[in-house]
């Protein structure tokens, strides 16, 4: 990786969190999803 610029979008929902990294041309470079553990109260 040199001087490339990226944008990361983060979406936090009630059941999980997602992160997506885009390059300058709006192509998805990487993405990840992690489920959030739900605790009963």
HUZI-V24110 format. One line per field, one symbol per residue. ss: DSSP state (h for helix, s for strand, l for the rest). psi: psi as a letter, one per 20 degrees, with the letter a starting at -180 (. if undefined). Layout:
ss->???
psi->???
This chain:
ss->llllllsssssslllssssssslllllssssssssllllll
psi->pdkqpqppppooahirpppppqahjkqpgqqqpppppppp.
